[in-house]
Amino acid sequence: MTSREDLLAAAERFAPEIERRAPEFEEARRIPADLAARMAEARLFAMLVPQVYGGVETDPLTVVEVIERLAVADGAAAWITFIAATSGMTAAYLPEHAARTIFADPNAVISGVFAPRGKAVDRGDGTYDVAGRWQWGSGTQNAQWILGGCLILKDGKPEMLGMIPNMRLFLRPAAEVTIHDTWHVSGLKGTGSNDIEFAPARMSRDFSVNLSADKPLDRPLYAFPPFGMLAMAIAAVSLGLARAAIDALVDLAGGKTPEGHRRPLAQRLETQEKVAEAEALVRSSRAWLHTTISAAWDAAQRPGSVTIAHRRDLRLATTHAVRSCARAVDLMYALGGGSSVYDTSRLQRCFRDIHVATQHMMVGTPTLELTGRLFLGLEAETSAL
């Protein structure tokens, strides 16, 4: 059985190759198939798949630490790992026969988009007419199954679950999905986050899940907030990018004397102050993120003990970590001066990558608005918290 130590060792083992090949990822705008296959064999993409279906089913903090280590080497490789890992978590919500179909190959990879940009018309017999197109299909070139979030339509209008629309994630064989070459972007270029499209087709409900309404396997990992898991993986990528940026600046500072200055960059007071600030931003946000993850994980061991407060704190700690890491990267990029702008500069790639991560909806301003409402004791819609 794959252990926490095995996963962390695998991340450490892959890191030098990933760092060396990062320019290749950028040029290809995807992670190459050979590397993805070996990462799958090392179980990095199966971290959240249930053990009963051949997955690892590790704990959330291990997932964060693995992704963070990969991100120090390259943000894109870490990003596609978190997308595959969190997508694999959906197996816990599927009927057993569907999950076993998908994971007949234990190294099968799921990837896709959780946002409900597709539509699924309920036919009333356990099937749906499903179609849609989604942006940000990260890592789908190396997946065997691709998921897309859909709004459920019934009698010509959105079906409601209480006060919110019903939304389901539909899983479809990759061979049936069109990948459009749209990923021409500033950062995280190697993620291959092209548009994906499901042509209209009749699909069984058995190959779909609702993370808010469906009951998952009765295991602690699946009592952990699934949207918190998705969001905190973005924080893990950001923490790795910030660490890489600080390390790159420290390496640069010892040998660079800025134009118009007599002292090396490391000897300047501004450099010392901003490096210290960046370290504080990264270490403090990392510590709080780990604390909130550990608290929610402890609660997940006891049925019914994960509260709104746990979910609130996970999302706030995540968004705070991403913002803090972006600030740290900005500080290091600015200190690097003209050296930061070259394609060969690690600072430049960290800067581009983290400012794509900050645009993800899971760590956007609405998260602060929602958590702020909860702290103020106001009514709030928490189904996707």
QUISUL-V460691 format. One record per residue. RES is the residue in one letter. PSI is psi in whole degrees, 0 to 359 (999 if undefined). OMEGA is omega as a letter, one per 20 degrees, with the letter a starting at -180 (999 if undefined). D_CENTER is the distance of its C-alpha to the mean C-alpha in whole Angstrom. Layout:
{{RES PSI OMEGA D_CENTER} {RES PSI OMEGA D_CENTER}}
This chain:
{{M 138 a 24} {T 127 a 21} {S 172 r 21} {R 316 a 19} {E 322 r 21} {D 317 a 21} {L 315 r 17} {L 322 r 17} {A 322 r 20} {A 317 r 18} {A 317 r 16} {E 322 a 19} {R 321 a 21} {F 336 a 18} {A 313 a 18} {P 319 r 21} {E 317 r 21} {I 315 r 18} {E 318 a 19} {R 324 a 22} {R 2 a 21} {A 317 r 18} {P 326 r 21} {E 318 r 21} {F 316 a 18} {E 316 a 18} {E 319 a 22} {A 342 a 21} {R 37 r 18} {R 164 r 16} {I 129 a 15} {P 152 a 19} {A 325 a 20} {D 318 r 21} {L 317 r 19} {A 320 a 16} {A 319 a 19} {R 325 r 20} {M 323 r 16} {A 317 r 16} {E 331 r 20} {A 0 r 19} {R 15 a 16} {L 329 r 13} {F 349 a 12} {A 19 a 14} {M 329 a 13} {L 5 r 12} {V 138 a 15} {P 143 r 18} {Q 326 a 21} {V 340 r 24} {Y 16 r 22} {G 7 a 22} {G 184 a 18} {V 319 a 18} {E 52 a 17} {T 179 a 16} {D 157 a 15} {P 322 a 12} {L 325 r 14} {T 318 r 14} {V 312 a 10} {V 317 a 10} {E 323 r 13} {V 312 a 12} {I 320 r 9} {E 316 a 11} {R 318 r 14} {L 323 a 12} {A 332 r 11} {V 325 r 15} {A 316 r 16} {D 131 a 14} {G 324 a 11} {A 316 r 10} {A 322 r 11} {A 321 a 8} {W 313 a 6} {I 334 r 7} {T 316 a 8} {F 324 r 4} {I 315 r 5} {A 318 a 8} {A 312 a 8} {T 328 r 7} {S 323 r 9} {G 336 r 12} {M 335 a 12} {T 339 r 14} {A 331 a 17} {A 343 a 18} {Y 351 a 19} {L 154 r 21} {P 149 a 25} {E 317 a 26} {H 325 r 27} {A 316 r 24} {A 320 a 22} {R 331 r 24} {T 314 a 25} {I 318 a 21} {F 31 r 21} {A 324 r 25} {D 114 a 23} {P 342 r 21} {N 12 r 19} {A 145 a 18} {V 131 r 15} {I 139 r 13} {S 171 r 11} {G 203 a 11} {V 127 a 11} {F 333 a 11} {A 136 a 13} {P 67 a 17} {R 352 r 18} {G 177 r 20} {K 141 r 24} {A 115 a 25} {V 119 a 29} {D 120 a 30} {R 356 r 33} {G 2 a 34} {D 25 a 34} {G 9 r 31} {T 163 a 30} {Y 148 r 28} {D 110 a 29} {V 136 r 25} {A 155 r 24} {G 167 r 22} {R 135 a 20} {W 144 r 16} {Q 165 r 15} {W 45 r 11} {G 63 a 12} {S 131 r 10} {G 11 a 11} {T 339 r 14} {Q 335 a 17} {N 14 a 16} {A 152 r 16} {Q 336 r 19} {W 142 a 17} {I 135 a 16} {L 152 r 15} {G 133 r 15} {G 137 a 16} {C 143 r 20} {L 129 a 22} {I 127 r 25} {L 137 r 28} {K 129 a 32} {D 37 r 35} {G 6 r 34} {K 162 a 31} {P 133 r 28} {E 138 a 28} {M 142 r 28} {L 93 a 27} {G 240 a 29} {M 1 a 28} {I 151 r 25} {P 147 r 24} {N 129 a 23} {M 138 r 20} {R 150 r 19} {L 121 r 17} {F 133 a 19} {L 131 a 18} {R 143 r 20} {P 138 a 21} {A 329 a 20} {A 340 a 24} {E 3 a 24} {V 136 r 21} {T 130 r 22} {I 118 a 20} {H 136 a 21} {D 82 a 21} {T 355 a 20} {W 75 r 17} {H 97 a 20} {V 178 a 18} {S 322 a 18} {G 171 a 15} {L 40 a 12} {K 324 a 15} {G 1 a 14} {T 347 a 11} {G 39 a 14} {S 57 r 12} {N 168 r 16} {D 145 r 17} {I 150 a 18} {E 131 r 21} {F 116 r 22} {A 153 a 26} {P 131 a 28} {A 153 r 28} {R 126 a 29} {M 147 r 27} {S 143 r 27} {R 332 a 26} {D 338 r 25} {F 41 r 22} {S 158 r 20} {V 153 r 19} {N 111 a 19} {L 342 r 16} {S 328 a 18} {A 330 a 22} {D 150 r 22} {K 121 a 23} {P 179 r 20} {L 145 a 22} {D 75 r 24} {R 148 a 22} {P 321 a 20} {L 326 a 17} {Y 2 r 17} {A 345 r 19} {F 140 a 16} {P 118 a 14} {P 324 r 12} {F 329 r 10} {G 321 r 10} {M 315 r 8} {L 315 a 6} {A 317 a 6} {M 339 r 7} {A 328 r 4} {I 321 r 4} {A 322 r 8} {A 317 r 8} {V 316 a 7} {S 320 r 10} {L 319 r 12} {G 319 r 13} {L 320 r 13} {A 319 r 16} {R 318 r 17} {A 321 a 18} {A 317 r 20} {I 314 r 22} {D 320 a 23} {A 321 r 24} {L 319 r 26} {V 318 r 28} {D 318 a 28} {L 320 a 30} {A 329 a 32} {G 338 a 34} {G 2 a 35} {K 133 r 35} {T 112 a 38} {P 149 r 37} {E 129 r 39} {G 3 r 42} {H 154 r 42} {R 334 a 44} {R 146 r 41} {P 156 a 38} {L 322 a 35} {A 336 a 34} {Q 354 a 38} {R 139 a 37} {L 321 a 36} {E 319 r 34} {T 313 a 32} {Q 317 a 32} {E 315 a 31} {K 328 r 28} {V 318 r 27} {A 318 r 28} {E 317 r 26} {A 317 r 23} {E 317 a 23} {A 318 r 24} {L 314 a 21} {V 312 a 18} {R 320 a 20} {S 317 r 21} {S 325 r 17} {R 316 a 16} {A 316 a 19} {W 320 r 18} {L 314 r 15} {H 322 r 16} {T 315 a 19} {T 323 r 17} {I 314 a 15} {S 319 r 18} {A 316 r 20} {A 324 r 18} {W 320 r 18} {D 317 r 22} {A 326 a 23} {A 341 r 21} {Q 343 a 24} {R 116 a 26} {P 131 r 26} {G 12 a 26} {S 351 r 25} {V 118 a 22} {T 172 r 23} {I 324 r 22} {A 320 r 22} {H 313 a 19} {R 318 r 17} {R 311 a 18} {D 324 r 18} {L 313 a 14} {R 323 r 13} {L 317 r 16} {A 324 r 15} {T 308 a 11} {T 321 r 13} {H 319 r 15} {A 316 r 14} {V 315 a 12} {R 320 r 15} {S 319 a 17} {C 323 r 15} {A 319 r 16} {R 317 a 20} {A 316 r 20} {V 318 r 19} {D 318 r 21} {L 316 a 24} {M 320 r 24} {Y 316 a 24} {A 319 r 27} {L 328 a 29} {G 344 r 28} {G 219 a 30} {G 335 r 31} {S 336 a 30} {S 342 a 26} {V 350 a 27} {Y 148 r 27} {D 331 a 25} {T 353 a 26} {S 127 r 24} {R 327 r 21} {L 320 a 21} {Q 317 a 21} {R 320 r 18} {C 318 a 16} {F 313 a 18} {R 316 a 17} {D 315 a 13} {I 333 r 13} {H 358 r 14} {V 319 r 12} {A 321 a 9} {T 342 a 12} {Q 354 a 12} {H 139 a 9} {M 334 a 11} {M 345 a 9} {V 23 a 11} {G 178 a 14} {T 324 r 17} {P 333 r 18} {T 319 r 16} {L 321 r 19} {E 315 a 21} {L 311 a 20} {T 327 r 20} {G 319 r 23} {R 320 a 25} {L 319 r 24} {F 330 a 26} {L 359 r 29} {G 23 a 30} {L 158 r 29} {E 143 a 28} {A 147 r 25} {E 115 a 23} {T 12 a 20} {S 331 a 19} {A 22 a 16} {L 999 999 15}}
